[in-house]
C-alpha cells in the first residue's frame, strides 16, 4: 500500500521508516527539505518531495491517502486547507497528531461536506515506536478504517491498534490515555521522592535498583518503570543535571475539562496537571502568601534571605486587633 506523509519530526520520521520497512511506499514531505532527505536515506521505499503538490502527484493509489503528523491547532487547519486544494473528493486525510477531539469533529464535518474522508488516529509510543510499534486509537468512518488497516497494522505492535468509533473518537480516547499517563507519572515521581527524602533510609536506598525490582512481579510494574531504570542508570539516583520543570502538551487539560463537562470526579488526573504547573515556578507567589499568613496568625517562622525569621506586624498595626 502507499501513503503520503506530512511531518517528519520525532514521531513522524520514525513512523515513515517503520511503514517503509513494513513494505509500504511512503511519499514524504516536511517543511524543511533537508529533514525529508535525511529520512529518505533510511529506506528506498521512502520517496522525498519538496512540495505538497509534488507529494500528491507521486501518489498513484485511488483513493489517495495522506497522513498528517504536525502540531495541533492552526498547523493542522492550514495543512488540511492546503490538501483540499490538491486532493480530490473521495481521497483520505488522517490526522495522527494530538488534536482536541472537538476540533476533530468540526474538521470532519467540513471535509465530509466537501466530499473528503477524514480520520483521526491517536498515536502513542514516543521515540520507541520505530522498534516496538505505536499504539493506535482510530476514529472516523468504519469503511475507511478497514481500507487503511494495512497501514495501522504495520505501525502498531500485535493487538496494538483498534477502531474507536465516529470522527473524534480516536483523539478522545488518546486524550484520556494521556490524562491517565499524567497521574501515573505523578504517582511514580512522588513515590521515589518519599523514599529519597526519608531521614531513616533515603541515603541508603538504590533508586535504580528499586525500579528494577518493582518491574519483576510487582503490581506496579510497567514500561515507565523500565524507563526509570534507564534514567537512573544514565543520570544517577540524584538525577543531576535534570531540572524539575514539567511541561504539558494539552491533553491533560482537555481530559480535566471533559471530566468537568461530564461531572466525573477525576482528582488524581486534575492534581497531576496542577503539579506540573507548580513545577514551572521558580518561586510560588501563592506559597509566599501562605507562608506570610501562617507567620501572622500562628507565629510560624518564614524563610527569608537571612534564614528563618518572624516577620509579623506588631498587633497594634493590625486593623481590628485588641489593644
C-alpha positions as CSV (number, residue, x, y, z in Angstrom):
1,X,0.0,0.0,0.0
2,X,1.1,3.6,-0.4
3,X,0.6,6.7,1.6
4,X,1.6,10.3,1.7
5,X,3.1,11.5,4.9
6,X,3.4,15.1,6.1
7,X,5.6,16.0,9.2
8,X,8.8,14.2,9.9
9,X,9.5,15.2,13.5
10,X,10.5,12.9,16.3
11,X,7.4,10.8,15.9
12,X,6.7,11.2,12.2
13,X,10.2,10.5,10.9
14,X,10.3,7.1,12.7
15,X,6.7,6.3,11.6
16,X,7.7,6.8,8.0
17,X,10.7,4.5,8.4
18,X,8.6,1.8,10.1
19,X,6.0,2.0,7.3
20,X,8.7,1.6,4.6
21,X,10.3,-1.3,6.5
22,X,6.8,-2.9,6.5
23,X,6.6,-2.9,2.7
24,X,4.6,0.3,2.1
25,X,5.6,3.0,-0.4
26,X,5.7,6.3,1.5
27,X,5.8,9.7,-0.2
28,X,7.2,12.1,2.4
29,X,7.0,15.8,2.8
30,X,8.4,18.1,5.5
31,X,8.6,21.9,5.5
32,X,12.4,21.6,5.9
33,X,13.5,19.5,2.9
34,X,16.8,18.6,4.5
35,X,14.8,16.6,7.0
36,X,12.9,14.8,4.2
37,X,16.2,13.9,2.5
38,X,17.6,12.6,5.8
39,X,14.6,10.3,6.4
40,X,14.5,9.1,2.8
41,X,18.0,7.8,3.2
42,X,16.7,5.2,5.7
43,X,14.8,3.2,3.1
44,X,14.4,3.1,-0.7
45,X,10.6,2.9,-0.4
46,X,10.5,6.5,1.1
47,X,10.1,9.0,-1.7
48,X,11.2,12.6,-0.8
49,X,9.2,15.5,-2.2
50,X,9.7,19.3,-1.9
51,X,6.1,20.5,-2.1
52,X,2.6,19.3,-1.2
53,X,1.7,19.3,-4.9
54,X,4.7,17.0,-5.7
55,X,3.7,14.7,-2.8
56,X,0.1,14.3,-4.0
57,X,1.2,13.8,-7.7
58,X,3.5,11.0,-6.6
59,X,0.6,9.1,-5.1
60,X,-0.9,6.6,-7.6
61,X,-3.4,4.6,-5.5
62,X,-7.1,5.6,-5.6
63,X,-8.3,6.9,-3.3
64,X,-5.2,8.7,-2.3
65,X,-4.4,8.8,1.4
66,X,-2.3,11.4,3.3
67,X,-1.2,11.2,7.0
68,X,-0.7,14.5,8.8
69,X,1.7,14.5,11.7
70,X,2.0,18.2,12.7
71,X,1.3,20.1,15.9
72,X,-2.3,20.6,16.9
73,X,-4.3,23.7,16.2
74,X,-3.7,26.1,13.4
75,X,-0.9,23.9,11.8
76,X,-3.5,21.1,11.3
77,X,-6.1,23.5,9.8
78,X,-3.5,25.1,7.5
79,X,-2.4,21.7,6.3
80,X,-5.9,20.5,5.7
81,X,-6.8,23.6,3.7
82,X,-3.7,23.1,1.5
83,X,-4.5,19.5,0.9
84,X,-8.1,20.3,0.0
85,X,-6.7,22.3,-2.9
86,X,-4.7,19.4,-4.4
87,X,-6.5,16.2,-3.4
88,X,-9.9,15.2,-5.0
89,X,-13.2,14.3,-3.3
90,X,-13.0,10.7,-2.2
91,X,-9.4,10.9,-1.0
92,X,-8.5,10.3,2.6
93,X,-6.8,12.6,5.2
94,X,-5.6,11.2,8.5
95,X,-4.7,13.4,11.4
96,X,-2.2,11.5,13.6
97,X,-1.3,14.4,15.9
98,X,-2.7,15.2,19.4
99,X,-5.7,17.3,18.3
100,X,-8.5,18.3,20.5
101,X,-11.4,16.0,19.7
102,X,-13.9,18.9,19.4
103,X,-11.7,20.4,16.7
104,X,-11.5,17.0,15.0
105,X,-15.3,16.8,14.9
106,X,-15.5,20.2,13.3
107,X,-12.9,19.3,10.7
108,X,-14.7,16.1,9.9
109,X,-17.9,17.9,9.2
110,X,-16.1,20.4,6.9
111,X,-14.2,17.7,5.0
112,X,-17.2,15.4,4.7
113,X,-19.3,18.2,3.3
114,X,-16.6,18.8,0.7
115,X,-16.5,15.1,-0.3
116,X,-13.3,14.0,1.5
117,X,-12.8,11.3,4.1
118,X,-11.3,12.3,7.4
119,X,-9.9,10.1,10.1
120,X,-8.3,10.7,13.4
121,X,-5.6,8.5,14.8
122,X,-4.4,8.9,18.4
123,X,-0.7,7.7,18.4
124,X,1.2,6.6,21.5
125,X,4.7,5.2,21.5
126,X,7.1,8.1,21.5
127,X,10.6,7.7,20.2
128,X,10.5,4.0,20.9
129,X,7.7,3.4,18.3
130,X,10.1,2.6,15.4
131,X,11.3,-0.6,17.1
132,X,8.4,-1.6,19.3
133,X,5.5,-0.1,17.4
134,X,2.8,2.5,18.1
135,X,-0.5,2.1,19.9
136,X,-3.2,3.5,17.5
137,X,-6.7,4.6,18.5
138,X,-8.6,5.4,15.3
139,X,-11.8,7.3,14.7
140,X,-13.8,8.0,11.5
141,X,-15.8,6.0,9.0
142,X,-15.5,2.3,9.6
143,X,-15.2,1.6,5.9
144,X,-12.2,3.9,5.7
145,X,-10.7,2.3,8.8
146,X,-11.0,-1.1,7.1
147,X,-9.4,0.3,3.9
148,X,-6.4,1.8,5.8
149,X,-6.0,-1.2,8.1
150,X,-2.8,-2.4,6.5
151,X,-1.1,0.9,7.4
152,X,-2.4,0.7,11.0
153,X,-1.3,-2.9,11.3
154,X,2.3,-2.1,10.2
155,X,2.6,0.8,12.6
156,X,1.3,-1.0,15.6
157,X,2.6,-4.0,17.6
158,X,0.4,-7.0,17.7
159,X,-3.1,-6.1,19.1
160,X,-1.9,-2.5,19.4
161,X,-4.5,-0.8,17.2
162,X,-8.2,-0.5,17.1
163,X,-11.3,1.3,15.8
164,X,-12.7,3.6,18.4
165,X,-15.8,4.9,16.6
166,X,-17.1,8.0,14.8
167,X,-14.9,11.0,14.0
168,X,-13.1,12.4,17.0
169,X,-13.3,9.1,19.0
170,X,-9.6,8.3,18.3
171,X,-8.4,11.6,19.6
172,X,-10.8,11.5,22.5
173,X,-9.5,8.1,23.7
174,X,-5.9,9.2,23.2
175,X,-6.7,12.4,25.2
176,X,-7.9,10.3,28.2
177,X,-4.9,7.9,27.7
178,X,-2.6,10.9,28.2
179,X,-4.6,12.1,31.2
180,X,-4.1,8.7,32.8
181,X,-0.4,9.0,32.0
182,X,-0.2,12.3,33.9
183,X,-1.5,10.5,37.0
184,X,0.8,7.6,36.7
185,X,3.9,9.7,36.2
186,X,3.0,11.9,39.2
187,X,2.5,8.8,41.4
188,X,5.9,7.4,40.4
189,X,7.6,10.8,41.0
190,X,6.0,11.2,44.4
191,X,6.8,7.7,45.5
192,X,10.5,8.0,44.6
193,X,10.7,11.4,46.3
194,X,9.2,10.0,49.5
195,X,11.9,7.2,49.5
196,X,14.7,9.6,48.5
197,X,14.0,12.1,51.3
198,X,13.5,9.5,54.1
199,X,15.7,10.5,57.1
200,X,16.0,6.9,58.1
201,X,16.6,5.1,54.8
202,X,16.9,7.6,51.9
203,X,20.7,7.8,51.9
204,X,21.0,4.0,51.5
205,X,18.3,3.3,49.0
206,X,19.2,2.4,45.4
207,X,16.5,4.1,43.3
208,X,17.6,2.3,40.1
209,X,17.6,-1.0,41.9
210,X,14.2,-0.4,43.3
211,X,12.7,0.5,39.9
212,X,14.3,-2.7,38.5
213,X,13.0,-4.8,41.4
214,X,9.4,-3.4,41.1
215,X,9.4,-4.5,37.5
216,X,9.6,-8.1,38.4
217,X,6.4,-9.5,39.9
218,X,5.2,-6.2,41.5
219,X,1.7,-4.9,40.8
220,X,3.2,-1.5,39.9
221,X,5.5,-3.0,37.2
222,X,5.3,-1.1,33.9
223,X,7.2,0.2,30.9
224,X,7.5,3.5,32.7
225,X,9.5,1.8,35.4
226,X,11.7,0.3,32.7
227,X,12.4,3.9,31.6
228,X,13.0,4.9,35.2
229,X,15.8,2.3,35.4
230,X,17.3,3.8,32.3
231,X,17.0,7.3,33.6
232,X,18.6,6.5,37.0
233,X,21.4,4.5,35.2
234,X,22.2,7.4,33.0
235,X,21.8,10.3,35.5
236,X,22.4,8.7,38.9
237,X,19.9,8.5,41.8
238,X,20.1,12.2,42.2
239,X,19.2,12.9,38.6
240,X,21.8,15.6,38.5
241,X,21.5,17.9,35.5
242,X,17.8,17.4,35.1
243,X,15.6,20.3,36.2
244,X,12.2,19.6,37.8
245,X,10.3,21.5,35.1
246,X,7.5,19.5,33.6
247,X,5.7,20.8,30.5
248,X,2.2,19.7,29.3
249,X,1.1,19.4,25.7
250,X,-2.6,20.0,26.3
251,X,-4.2,16.6,26.6
252,X,-4.2,16.7,30.4
253,X,-6.1,20.0,30.4
254,X,-8.6,18.6,27.9
255,X,-9.1,15.5,29.9
256,X,-9.8,17.6,33.1
257,X,-12.2,19.8,31.1
258,X,-14.0,16.7,29.8
259,X,-14.3,15.4,33.4
260,X,-15.8,18.7,34.4
261,X,-18.2,18.7,31.4
262,X,-19.3,15.1,32.3
263,X,-19.4,15.7,36.1
264,X,-16.9,12.9,36.6
265,X,-14.7,13.3,39.7
266,X,-11.1,13.0,38.5
267,X,-8.9,14.3,41.4
268,X,-5.8,12.3,40.5
269,X,-5.5,13.5,36.9
270,X,-6.5,17.0,37.9
271,X,-3.9,17.3,40.7
272,X,-1.2,15.8,38.5
273,X,-1.9,18.6,36.0
274,X,-1.7,21.2,38.7
275,X,1.5,19.7,40.0
276,X,3.0,20.3,36.5
277,X,2.1,23.9,36.7
278,X,3.7,24.1,40.1
279,X,7.0,22.6,38.8
280,X,7.4,25.6,36.5
281,X,7.6,28.2,39.2
282,X,11.0,29.3,40.5
283,X,9.1,31.0,43.3
284,X,5.5,30.4,44.1
285,X,3.6,33.6,44.9
286,X,0.7,31.6,46.4
287,X,3.2,29.8,48.7
288,X,4.7,33.1,49.7
289,X,1.2,34.3,50.7
290,X,0.5,31.1,52.6
291,X,3.9,31.4,54.5
292,X,3.2,35.0,55.3
293,X,-0.3,34.3,56.7
294,X,0.9,31.3,58.8
295,X,3.5,33.7,60.2
296,X,0.9,36.3,61.0
297,X,-1.7,34.1,62.7
298,X,0.5,31.4,64.3
299,X,3.9,32.9,64.5
300,X,5.3,30.3,62.2
301,X,8.8,31.3,61.0
302,X,9.2,32.2,57.3
303,X,12.3,31.6,55.2
304,X,14.0,34.8,54.2
305,X,17.3,35.6,52.5
306,X,18.8,35.8,56.0
307,X,17.3,32.5,57.1
308,X,14.3,31.6,59.3
309,X,12.6,34.7,60.9
310,X,9.4,36.1,62.4
311,X,8.1,38.7,60.1
312,X,4.8,39.5,61.9
313,X,3.4,43.0,62.2
314,X,3.0,44.4,65.7
315,X,-0.5,43.7,67.0
316,X,-1.4,47.4,67.2
317,X,-0.7,47.7,63.5
318,X,-3.4,45.1,62.6
319,X,-6.9,46.5,61.9
320,X,-9.4,45.2,64.4
321,X,-6.7,43.9,66.8
322,X,-7.3,44.2,70.5
323,X,-5.1,46.8,72.2
